[in-house]
């Protein structure tokens, strides 16, 4: 197609889950419940930690950041998905697609960095307990948080900016229920070599490097726990990092599975389910994991609103 015959795409068609009205109705209820749980749960975590002086520690400071990122992630995806299920129109404007892409990449990248920072915090707490207050000072915690948000913003600005330089003139059917970089690049009429190189570099840094840093932290944590002689001491040490370890396992397993998928049709359907796990299920489960498995949070919650656990 010559440049003169190219027509710019003004909207994209998203690939929904099903055309069956009953299935769409069921999905609407499920996603609405997940979205409400994510908003209420993470909002409660933020409020609880903010209003409870006993929770003003580095671990809970990072947890507030995680809750904010979860709200951004699920709000970036689910409202549009709910709208498409209600009105049965699976389209999104070009500007809306880029906006969704920007905040999705930002929240996902920042969350990977934050989980690494949280793993380092747990490493210091268990392996260097006597120096914890000195190492995990508030200036360092603030610096880590600023770095997480800043690197995430720079990363998403680069990817979104490169995509805005592409021309979309042909098919506008995205093989996903949301806007993601790999799916958009398949629709571009322009060369995407630079985009693909930057995606690979980001995947290596955010996925591989941070994964091994987190893995190394927990390697030292496990070795330190095994050196504890008493069973009660081992149990207490494990309880201080069990919630974070569960969140890390859930998040990395879904993200890694998604980005290692081949581009076949069957894998695309599987990819939708896995994407739902880290954009809807994980943000809804994280507050429950940290609340139900954390004694300090439960005590603070009881002080605010006395209930039986």
C-alpha positions as CSV (number, residue, x, y, z in Angstrom):
1,X,0.0,0.0,0.0
2,X,1.4,3.3,-1.0
3,X,1.8,6.1,1.5
4,X,-0.8,8.2,-0.3
5,X,-3.4,5.4,0.1
6,X,-2.9,4.9,3.8
7,X,-5.7,5.8,6.1
8,X,-5.0,6.4,9.8
9,X,-6.8,4.1,12.2
10,X,-9.0,6.1,14.6
11,X,-10.1,3.2,16.7
12,X,-9.3,-0.4,17.4
13,X,-11.5,-3.5,17.8
14,X,-10.7,-5.5,20.9
15,X,-11.2,-9.3,21.0
16,X,-13.8,-10.1,23.7
17,X,-14.2,-13.3,25.6
18,X,-17.4,-14.6,24.1
19,X,-20.4,-13.5,22.0
20,X,-22.8,-15.6,24.1
21,X,-25.1,-13.1,26.1
22,X,-25.2,-15.5,29.0
23,X,-21.5,-15.9,29.2
24,X,-21.0,-12.1,28.9
25,X,-23.5,-11.6,31.7
26,X,-21.6,-14.0,33.9
27,X,-18.3,-12.4,33.1
28,X,-19.8,-8.9,33.8
29,X,-20.7,-10.0,37.3
30,X,-17.4,-11.7,38.0
31,X,-15.3,-8.8,36.8
32,X,-17.5,-6.3,38.6
33,X,-17.0,-8.2,41.9
34,X,-13.3,-8.4,41.4
35,X,-13.0,-4.7,40.6
36,X,-15.0,-3.7,43.7
37,X,-13.0,-6.1,45.9
38,X,-9.7,-4.6,44.5
39,X,-10.9,-1.0,45.1
40,X,-12.3,-1.6,48.5
41,X,-9.5,-3.9,49.7
42,X,-6.6,-1.8,48.5
43,X,-8.4,1.4,49.6
44,X,-8.8,-0.1,53.1
45,X,-5.1,-1.1,53.2
46,X,-4.0,2.5,52.3
47,X,-6.4,4.0,54.9
48,X,-5.5,1.5,57.6
49,X,-1.8,1.9,57.3
50,X,-2.0,5.7,57.0
51,X,-4.1,6.0,60.2
52,X,-2.3,3.4,62.3
53,X,1.0,4.7,63.8
54,X,2.0,1.1,64.7
55,X,2.1,0.3,60.9
56,X,4.4,3.2,60.0
57,X,7.3,0.9,59.1
58,X,9.2,0.3,55.9
59,X,7.3,-2.9,55.1
60,X,3.9,-1.2,55.3
61,X,5.1,1.9,53.5
62,X,5.9,-0.3,50.5
63,X,2.6,-2.1,51.0
64,X,0.8,1.3,50.5
65,X,2.7,1.7,47.3
66,X,1.7,-1.8,46.2
67,X,-1.9,-1.0,46.9
68,X,-1.8,2.2,44.9
69,X,-0.3,0.3,41.9
70,X,-2.9,-2.4,42.2
71,X,-5.7,0.2,42.0
72,X,-4.0,1.9,39.0
73,X,-3.6,-1.5,37.2
74,X,-7.1,-2.8,37.7
75,X,-8.7,0.6,37.0
76,X,-6.7,0.8,33.7
77,X,-8.2,-2.4,32.5
78,X,-11.5,-3.4,34.1
79,X,-13.7,-0.3,33.6
80,X,-13.2,-0.6,29.8
81,X,-13.8,-4.3,29.9
82,X,-17.0,-3.9,32.0
83,X,-18.2,-1.2,29.5
84,X,-17.7,-3.6,26.6
85,X,-19.6,-6.3,28.3
86,X,-22.5,-4.0,29.1
87,X,-22.9,-2.2,25.7
88,X,-21.5,-5.2,23.7
89,X,-19.2,-2.9,21.7
90,X,-15.6,-4.1,21.8
91,X,-14.0,-0.9,20.4
92,X,-11.5,1.6,21.9
93,X,-10.3,4.9,20.4
94,X,-6.7,5.4,19.4
95,X,-6.2,7.9,22.2
96,X,-7.9,5.6,24.7
97,X,-5.8,2.7,23.6
98,X,-2.5,4.6,24.1
99,X,-3.8,5.9,27.5
100,X,-4.6,2.3,28.6
101,X,-1.2,1.1,27.3
102,X,0.6,3.9,29.2
103,X,-0.9,3.2,32.6
104,X,-0.8,-0.6,32.2
105,X,3.0,-0.6,31.4
106,X,3.6,1.9,34.2
107,X,1.8,-0.1,36.8
108,X,3.1,-3.5,35.8
109,X,6.8,-2.3,35.5
110,X,6.6,-0.4,38.7
111,X,5.1,-3.3,40.6
112,X,7.9,-5.6,39.5
113,X,10.5,-3.1,40.8
114,X,8.5,-2.6,44.0
115,X,8.3,-6.4,44.7
116,X,12.1,-6.4,44.4
117,X,12.4,-3.5,46.9
118,X,10.0,-5.4,49.3
119,X,12.2,-8.6,48.9
120,X,15.2,-6.5,49.9
121,X,13.3,-5.2,52.9
122,X,12.4,-8.7,54.0
123,X,16.1,-9.8,53.5
124,X,17.3,-7.1,55.8
125,X,14.6,-7.8,58.4
126,X,15.5,-11.5,58.6
127,X,19.2,-11.7,57.7
128,X,20.3,-8.4,59.3
129,X,17.7,-7.8,62.1
130,X,20.1,-5.8,64.4
131,X,20.9,-3.4,61.6
132,X,17.4,-3.2,60.1
133,X,16.6,0.3,61.5
134,X,19.9,1.6,60.3
135,X,19.8,0.1,56.8
136,X,16.1,0.6,56.1
137,X,16.0,4.2,57.0
138,X,13.2,6.5,55.9
139,X,15.4,8.4,53.4
140,X,16.3,5.0,51.7
141,X,12.7,3.9,51.7
142,X,11.6,7.2,50.1
143,X,14.5,6.9,47.6
144,X,13.4,3.4,46.6
145,X,9.8,4.4,46.2
146,X,10.7,7.4,44.1
147,X,13.0,5.2,41.9
148,X,10.2,2.7,41.5
149,X,7.7,5.2,40.3
150,X,10.2,7.2,38.2
151,X,11.7,4.2,36.4
152,X,8.2,2.9,35.7
153,X,7.2,6.3,34.2
154,X,10.3,6.6,32.1
155,X,9.9,3.0,30.8
156,X,6.2,3.5,29.8
157,X,7.0,6.9,28.3
158,X,9.6,5.4,26.0
159,X,7.3,2.5,24.9
160,X,4.2,4.7,24.4
161,X,6.2,7.4,22.7
162,X,7.7,4.9,20.2
163,X,4.3,3.5,19.4
164,X,2.9,7.0,18.7
165,X,5.5,7.2,15.9
166,X,4.1,4.2,14.2
167,X,1.5,4.3,11.4
168,X,-1.6,2.2,11.7
169,X,-3.4,2.0,8.4
170,X,-4.5,-1.6,7.9
171,X,-6.3,-4.1,10.2
172,X,-7.4,-2.6,13.5
173,X,-8.5,-5.9,15.3
174,X,-6.4,-6.4,18.4
175,X,-6.1,-10.0,19.4
176,X,-6.7,-9.2,23.1
177,X,-9.3,-7.7,25.4
178,X,-6.9,-4.8,26.1
179,X,-4.2,-2.7,24.5
180,X,-0.8,-4.1,24.9
181,X,2.4,-3.3,23.0
182,X,3.0,-6.7,21.3
183,X,-0.6,-6.8,19.9
184,X,-0.3,-3.3,18.6
185,X,3.0,-3.8,16.9
186,X,1.4,-6.6,14.8
187,X,-1.0,-4.0,13.4
188,X,1.6,-1.4,12.5
189,X,2.3,-0.5,8.9
190,X,5.7,1.0,10.0
191,X,8.9,-0.9,10.9
192,X,8.8,-2.0,14.5
193,X,12.4,-3.0,14.9
194,X,13.2,-0.3,17.5
195,X,10.0,-1.1,19.4
196,X,10.8,-4.8,19.6
197,X,14.4,-4.2,20.7
198,X,13.1,-1.9,23.5
199,X,10.5,-4.4,24.6
200,X,13.2,-7.1,24.8
201,X,15.5,-4.8,26.8
202,X,12.6,-4.0,29.2
203,X,11.7,-7.6,29.6
204,X,15.3,-8.5,30.5
205,X,15.5,-5.7,33.1
206,X,12.1,-5.8,34.6
207,X,11.5,-9.5,34.3
208,X,14.8,-11.4,34.4
209,X,17.0,-9.1,36.4
210,X,14.4,-8.3,39.1
211,X,13.3,-11.9,39.2
212,X,16.8,-13.1,40.0
213,X,17.4,-10.3,42.5
214,X,14.2,-11.3,44.3
215,X,15.2,-15.0,44.1
216,X,18.6,-14.1,45.5
217,X,17.0,-12.3,48.4
218,X,14.8,-15.3,49.3
219,X,17.8,-17.6,48.9
220,X,19.5,-15.7,51.7
221,X,16.3,-15.6,53.7
222,X,15.7,-19.4,53.5
223,X,19.3,-20.0,54.4
224,X,19.0,-17.7,57.4
225,X,15.7,-19.3,58.5
226,X,17.2,-22.8,58.3
227,X,20.0,-21.7,60.7
228,X,17.4,-20.8,63.4
229,X,17.4,-23.7,65.9
230,X,13.9,-23.4,67.4
231,X,10.8,-24.3,65.5
232,X,8.9,-21.3,66.8
233,X,11.8,-19.0,65.7
234,X,11.6,-20.4,62.2
235,X,7.9,-20.0,62.1
236,X,8.0,-16.4,63.2
237,X,10.8,-15.6,60.7
238,X,8.8,-17.3,57.9
239,X,5.6,-15.5,58.8
240,X,7.3,-12.1,58.3
241,X,7.8,-12.8,54.6
242,X,5.2,-15.4,53.8
243,X,2.6,-12.8,52.5
244,X,5.2,-11.1,50.2
245,X,6.4,-14.5,49.0
246,X,2.9,-15.6,48.1
247,X,2.3,-12.3,46.2
248,X,5.6,-12.6,44.4
249,X,4.9,-16.2,43.4
250,X,1.4,-15.3,42.1
251,X,2.6,-12.2,40.2
252,X,5.7,-13.6,38.6
253,X,4.1,-16.9,37.6
254,X,1.4,-15.1,35.6
255,X,3.6,-12.4,34.1
256,X,6.3,-14.9,33.0
257,X,3.7,-17.2,31.5
258,X,2.2,-14.3,29.6
259,X,5.4,-13.1,28.0
260,X,6.7,-16.6,27.2
261,X,3.5,-17.5,25.2
262,X,3.8,-18.3,21.5
263,X,1.6,-16.4,19.2
264,X,-0.8,-19.2,18.4
265,X,-4.6,-18.8,18.6
266,X,-4.9,-21.3,21.5
267,X,-2.1,-19.6,23.4
268,X,-3.9,-16.2,22.9
269,X,-7.0,-17.5,24.6
270,X,-4.8,-18.8,27.5
271,X,-3.1,-15.5,27.5
272,X,-6.4,-13.7,28.2
273,X,-7.0,-15.8,31.2
274,X,-3.5,-15.2,32.6
275,X,-3.8,-11.5,31.9
276,X,-7.0,-11.5,34.0
277,X,-5.0,-13.1,36.8
278,X,-2.5,-10.2,37.2
279,X,-4.8,-7.3,36.2
280,X,-8.0,-8.3,38.1
281,X,-7.5,-11.4,40.4
282,X,-4.1,-10.4,41.9
283,X,-5.1,-6.8,42.8
284,X,-8.2,-8.3,44.5
285,X,-6.3,-11.0,46.4
286,X,-3.3,-8.9,47.6
287,X,-5.2,-7.1,50.3
288,X,-6.7,-10.4,51.5
289,X,-3.3,-12.0,51.6
290,X,-1.7,-9.2,53.6
291,X,-4.7,-8.9,55.9
292,X,-5.6,-12.5,56.7
293,X,-2.0,-13.6,57.1
294,X,-0.7,-10.6,58.9
295,X,-1.2,-10.2,62.7
296,X,-0.2,-6.5,62.8
297,X,-2.7,-5.6,60.1
298,X,-5.5,-7.5,61.8
299,X,-4.8,-5.9,65.2
300,X,-4.8,-2.4,63.6
301,X,-8.1,-3.3,61.8
302,X,-9.7,-4.4,65.0
303,X,-8.7,-1.1,66.7
304,X,-10.4,0.8,63.9
305,X,-13.5,-1.4,63.6
306,X,-13.7,-4.1,66.3
307,X,-14.6,-7.4,64.7
308,X,-14.0,-11.1,65.3
309,X,-11.3,-12.8,63.3
